[in-house]
Amino acid sequence: MKAVFVLSLSIIILRAKAWSSVKNPFELMVPPIKIHPISDCMHVTTEEGDFVFKKIPHLGRAENEKEMNMVDVENPMTVCGLYVVGQPDKLVEITIKHLDVNCESGGLMAFVDGWELNGHYFPGVKDHHRSLNNRVSEFCNDHSHWPVMSYKKTFRSSQNAALLQYRIPIRGSFIANVHFRTIPEPCNIMVEDVSSYYTLRNYGRRGNCTLTALFPAVVSLVSINVGGKPESEKVDYECDSMEDRLDVGGTGGLDSYDMERSTYICGHTKKPGPEQAIFCGITSVRLMSSGKYHNEAVLLVRQADENDLELASLICPL
């Protein structure tokens, strides 16, 4: 009996060891998290993963500066940013995994639902469904209280662009995880490629949906159905008095509400339209909707160069 018991126990142990060595197939499918050191004050990314920043007081020029992931700025109160942009149908999710930014020393971080440059915002203040106060969330560590509480919070954007700003005067660090999630009904779009097709829709709602490219661009219509008009071979390029229309133009700042317009388009056709080049620092296409119709426009947007000058419909002053 004793021999049989020992033999049975040995078999059970061997089976347990064999089972523990078998990997869960779902575990094998999980890719490792990419680590991205932040080395520029304006760091632009289209990737997912953990973004790591660390700053220590200058004690001379350190040889291991690259290892410390330092952003070298002359003014300690300079505000830097992690600018994130994804595919048109994705929103940006940023999770703060580690935070050491002291409020008392002037340290501050902020999540922006969209992008901010020189006081201008994308999407523009009048193009977004949320107020600016609700789009910006500021946070930091209060080191005056002991123990210092850990900070972990997740923020989500309303479109494919988001910004994580930070001001760290003396020392500090943070780790921010970036992840993209699908938007069921994308409206405002930051162009993330130098040549691609984009679709603007209002989903039957009243409001504006804007596509913005941070470069001079050539824009052409692939198809359009704006304003509830019957389908035809041509569209109207002088719809400035219409409530439902597609505005094409450019500006020098992110907020395109007061952009210079080159054309105002409305109508319904599946016939591709002519190319028009917008030579401005920023190119924008805004779909304006009254809510009476289901408006849609498919566009081809590509970066303009000197060979496109003959297509110029708008040239902004330098």
C-alpha positions in Angstrom: 0.0 0.0 0.0 2.8 2.4 0.9 4.6 1.8 -2.4 1.4 2.4 -4.3 0.8 5.7 -2.4 4.3 6.9 -3.1 4.0 6.0 -6.8 0.6 7.8 -7.1 2.0 10.9 -5.3 5.0 11.0 -7.6 2.8 10.8 -10.7 0.7 13.7 -9.3 3.8 15.9 -8.7 5.2 15.2 -12.2 1.8 16.1 -13.7 1.7 19.4 -11.7 5.2 20.3 -12.8 4.3 19.5 -16.4 1.1 21.6 -16.2 2.9 24.6 -14.7 5.4 24.6 -17.6 2.5 24.9 -20.1 2.0 28.6 -21.0 -1.4 30.1 -21.3 -1.9 30.8 -25.0 -3.5 34.2 -24.2 -0.4 35.2 -22.3 1.7 34.6 -25.3 -0.4 36.9 -27.3 0.2 39.9 -25.1 3.0 42.1 -26.6 5.5 43.7 -24.3 5.0 47.4 -23.5 7.3 49.6 -25.4 9.4 52.1 -23.4 9.9 55.6 -25.0 12.2 58.0 -23.3 11.1 61.7 -23.7 14.1 63.6 -25.0 12.5 66.7 -26.7 10.5 69.5 -25.1 8.0 69.1 -27.9 7.7 65.3 -28.3 5.3 64.2 -31.0 4.3 60.5 -31.2 1.9 58.2 -33.1 2.9 55.1 -31.0 1.5 53.3 -28.0 3.6 52.4 -24.9 5.1 53.9 -21.7 6.6 57.4 -22.1 9.2 58.1 -19.5 10.6 61.5 -18.4 13.1 62.2 -15.6 14.8 65.5 -14.6 17.5 66.1 -12.0 19.3 69.3 -11.1 22.2 70.2 -13.4 25.5 69.4 -11.8 27.4 70.1 -15.0 26.9 68.3 -18.2 26.3 64.6 -17.3 27.7 61.9 -19.4 24.7 59.7 -18.7 22.3 62.4 -19.8 20.7 60.2 -22.3 20.1 57.5 -19.7 18.3 60.1 -17.5 15.9 61.0 -20.3 16.4 64.7 -19.7 14.9 67.5 -21.7 17.4 70.3 -21.7 15.7 73.6 -21.6 17.3 76.9 -20.5 14.2 78.3 -18.7 13.3 76.1 -15.7 9.7 77.3 -16.0 9.4 76.2 -19.6 6.2 74.2 -20.4 6.9 71.1 -22.5 4.5 68.6 -24.0 3.9 65.1 -25.2 1.8 65.5 -28.3 -0.1 62.3 -29.3 -2.0 61.7 -32.6 -3.6 58.5 -33.8 -5.6 57.2 -36.7 -8.7 59.2 -37.5 -11.1 56.7 -35.9 -9.1 56.4 -32.7 -9.1 58.4 -29.4 -6.1 58.8 -27.1 -6.1 57.2 -23.7 -3.3 58.4 -21.3 -2.8 56.7 -18.0 -0.4 58.3 -15.4 1.5 55.3 -14.0 4.1 57.2 -12.0 4.1 60.9 -10.9 6.8 62.9 -9.0 6.0 66.5 -9.9 6.1 68.7 -6.8 3.5 71.4 -6.6 5.5 73.5 -4.1 8.5 73.9 -6.4 6.2 75.1 -9.3 5.8 71.7 -10.9 2.6 71.1 -12.8 1.1 68.8 -15.4 -2.0 69.0 -17.5 -3.9 66.7 -19.8 -5.4 68.6 -22.8 -8.3 67.1 -24.8 -6.8 68.0 -28.1 -3.6 70.0 -28.9 -2.4 73.4 -27.8 0.2 75.5 -29.5 0.9 79.2 -28.7 -2.5 79.6 -27.0 -4.4 78.1 -29.9 -6.3 74.8 -29.6 -7.3 72.0 -31.8 -10.2 71.3 -32.0 -11.0 75.0 -31.8 -13.0 76.3 -28.8 -16.1 76.8 -30.9 -15.7 73.4 -32.7 -15.6 71.2 -29.6 -18.6 69.9 -27.7 -16.8 70.5 -24.3 -15.8 73.8 -22.8 -12.1 74.6 -22.6 -12.2 74.4 -18.8 -13.5 70.8 -19.1 -10.9 69.9 -21.7 -7.9 70.8 -19.5 -7.1 68.9 -16.3 -4.2 70.0 -14.1 -2.4 67.9 -11.5 0.8 67.6 -9.4 2.1 66.0 -6.2 1.6 67.8 -2.8 4.8 67.0 -1.0 3.7 69.0 2.1 1.6 66.1 3.2 3.1 62.9 4.5 3.0 60.2 3.3 2.9 61.4 -0.3 0.0 59.7 -2.0 0.6 57.8 -5.3 -1.2 59.2 -8.3 -2.7 57.1 -11.0 -5.4 58.4 -13.3 -6.6 57.8 -16.8 -7.6 60.5 -19.3 -9.3 60.1 -22.6 -9.5 62.5 -25.5 -12.6 63.1 -27.7 -10.7 62.8 -31.0 -7.5 61.3 -32.3 -5.2 64.0 -30.7 -4.3 64.7 -27.1 -1.6 66.5 -25.2 0.2 65.9 -21.9 1.9 69.1 -20.8 4.5 69.3 -18.0 6.5 72.0 -16.2 9.2 70.7 -13.9 11.5 73.5 -12.7 14.0 71.6 -10.5 13.6 67.8 -10.4 10.8 65.3 -11.1 9.7 62.4 -13.2 6.6 60.7 -14.6 5.6 57.7 -16.6 2.6 58.0 -18.9 1.1 55.1 -20.8 -0.4 55.9 -24.2 -3.1 53.6 -25.7 -5.5 54.1 -28.6 -9.2 53.2 -28.6 -11.8 53.2 -31.3 -14.2 56.1 -31.6 -17.6 55.0 -32.8 -18.4 58.4 -34.5 -15.2 60.4 -35.1 -15.8 64.1 -35.9 -12.7 66.3 -35.5 -9.5 64.8 -37.1 -5.9 65.7 -36.8 -4.1 64.6 -40.0 -1.4 62.1 -39.1 -0.1 61.2 -42.6 1.3 63.3 -45.4 -1.1 61.7 -47.9 -4.3 59.9 -47.1 -8.1 59.7 -47.5 -10.3 61.2 -44.8 -14.1 61.2 -44.1 -15.9 64.0 -42.3 -19.5 63.2 -41.1 -22.0 65.0 -38.8 -24.1 61.9 -38.1 -27.2 64.0 -38.4 -26.2 66.3 -35.6 -25.8 70.1 -35.5 -22.3 71.4 -35.2 -18.9 71.5 -36.8 -16.4 68.8 -37.6 -12.9 69.9 -38.6 -10.0 68.2 -40.3 -6.6 69.9 -39.6 -3.2 69.3 -41.2 -0.1 70.9 -39.7 1.3 71.7 -43.1 0.5 73.3 -46.5 -1.7 70.8 -48.2 -3.4 69.9 -51.5 -7.1 69.0 -50.9 -9.4 67.3 -53.4 -13.0 66.0 -53.1 -13.5 62.3 -53.6 -17.3 62.5 -53.0 -19.6 64.8 -51.1 -23.2 64.8 -49.9 -23.8 68.1 -48.0 -27.0 70.1 -47.7 -29.6 67.6 -48.7 -29.3 68.3 -52.5 -30.1 65.8 -55.2 -27.1 64.0 -56.8 -25.6 65.6 -59.8 -22.4 65.7 -61.9 -21.1 68.9 -60.3 -21.1 70.6 -56.9 -21.5 74.3 -55.9 -18.2 76.0 -54.8 -19.9 79.2 -53.7 -22.1 78.1 -50.7 -20.9 80.7 -48.3 -24.5 81.6 -47.4 -25.6 78.0 -46.7 -25.9 76.6 -43.2 -24.7 73.2 -44.4 -21.4 73.5 -46.3 -17.7 72.4 -46.4 -15.2 75.2 -45.9 -11.6 74.8 -47.1 -8.9 77.2 -46.1 -5.9 77.8 -43.9 -4.5 79.7 -41.0 -1.3 80.2 -39.0 -2.7 78.8 -35.7 -4.4 75.6 -34.5 -7.8 77.2 -34.1 -9.2 77.3 -37.6 -12.5 79.1 -36.7 -11.3 82.4 -38.2 -9.3 80.8 -41.0 -9.0 82.3 -44.4 -11.4 80.5 -46.7 -10.6 79.5 -50.3 -13.9 77.7 -51.1 -17.3 77.0 -49.7 -18.7 73.7 -51.1 -22.1 72.0 -50.9 -24.0 69.6 -53.1 -24.1 65.9 -53.8 -21.8 64.0 -56.2 -19.6 61.0 -56.4 -17.5 62.5 -59.1 -14.0 63.5 -57.8 -13.4 67.3 -57.7 -10.3 69.3 -58.7 -7.2 69.7 -56.5 -6.7 72.9 -54.7 -3.5 73.8 -52.8 -3.6 75.7 -49.5 -0.2 77.3 -48.8 -0.6 78.2 -45.2 1.1 76.9 -42.1 -2.0 74.9 -41.2 -4.6 73.6 -43.6 -8.2 73.0 -42.4 -11.4 71.6 -43.8 -14.5 72.3 -41.7 -17.9 70.5 -42.2 -20.6 72.9 -40.9 -24.0 71.3 -40.2 -27.4 72.6 -39.2 -28.6 69.2 -38.0 -31.2 68.9 -40.8 -29.2 66.5 -43.0 -26.7 63.7 -42.7 -23.7 65.4 -44.3 -20.6 63.6 -45.4 -17.5 64.4 -47.4 -14.6 62.2 -48.5 -11.3 64.0 -49.1 -7.8 63.3 -50.3 -5.3 65.3 -48.4 -1.6 65.4 -49.3 1.3 67.6 -48.4 2.0 70.4 -50.9 5.3 71.4 -52.4 6.6 73.9 -54.8 5.3 71.9 -57.8 1.8 72.6 -56.5 1.9 76.4 -56.8 -0.1 76.4 -59.9 -2.9 74.7 -57.9 -2.9 77.4 -55.2 -6.3 78.7 -54.2 -5.0 80.4 -51.1 -1.6 81.7 -50.0 -1.3 83.0 -46.5 1.1 85.8 -45.6 4.4 84.8 -44.0 
